[in-house]
Amino acid sequence: MADFPPVPLTLEGSSMLHQFFRFDWKAWRAAPPEERGSIVSEAVAALKILERAGSDAPTRSALFSELGHKGDLILVHFRDSLEALNKVELSLAQTRLYDYLDLRHSYVSVVELGLYESTRKTYEAAAAKGLETHSPEWQAEVAESLKRASAAMAPRLFPAIPDAKYLSFYPMDRKRGEQVNWYSVPFVERQRMMHEHGLIGRRYADQVRQIISGSIGMDDWEWGVDLFADDPVVFKKLIYEMRFDEVSAVYALFGQFFIGVRLPVEKLSEWLSGKL
């Protein structure tokens, strides 16, 4: 592997946007009741259109009531392109409810599947055929491998938002410090660590749905992690166990954590009345 590119191959899927809002409760309470009712009806209709393209279509936008001081509402959107996400932003901004929302944080990324193990197999197969690294023939071999993997992984690359009660989201980096630098570690060692890291997540697969998105060149961190579950305690257990894993213990940096409870769009009026 010493003569091969150090960068693992990746597959990309849905574009993602996370929005974190503070709600202006004081202004909301000051609005006339009849106006509040009209605003809610308008917002619910708009959010339902964003939620699904049709009645039988997969969930592509979801609303969460955020816990803690960081905000009040979280909106998560999966779309086919950044342009589509931009339309979501503009659509929301046209609603009167948006006048009461203060966007405190956001995150832009794209669903990513890292292919450490298949990258090694692909590179070694190309080398066995005598193909020169980065030659047109080598590039074609890699492209064909990615095409096959993309077809096989389509459900994971373009997922619906899981129908789970709780969401935990956090961004993360790999360290590039003076003492340890993930990007200077040989490919084979990174592959080994990522394989062991992935084994932990698989043990929780029946309790947590994890969606990893890449954000290098799109946002301030390198990856975003979404965890969906019906038991929030499992977030703590999974992430705590991963902290003991080498790839996290030595090379991981974590950003802020955001946690929310799923808020069905049709219950927005109850949420705004504090009666959930």
Secondary structure, 3 states (H helix, E strand, C coil): CCCCCCCCCEEEEEEEEEEEEEECHHHHHHCCHHHHHHHHHHHHHHHHHHHCCCCCCCCCEEEEEECCCCCCEEEEEEECCHHHHHHHHHHHHCCHHHHHEEEEEEEEEEEEEECHHHHHHHHHHHHHCCCCCCCHHHHHHHHHHHHHHHHHCHHHHCCCCCCCCEEEEEEEEECECCCCEHHHCCHHHHHHHHHHHHHHHHHCCCCCEEEEEECCCCCCCCEEEEEEECCCHHHHHHHHHHHCCHHHHHHEEECCCEEEEECCHHHHHHHHCCCC
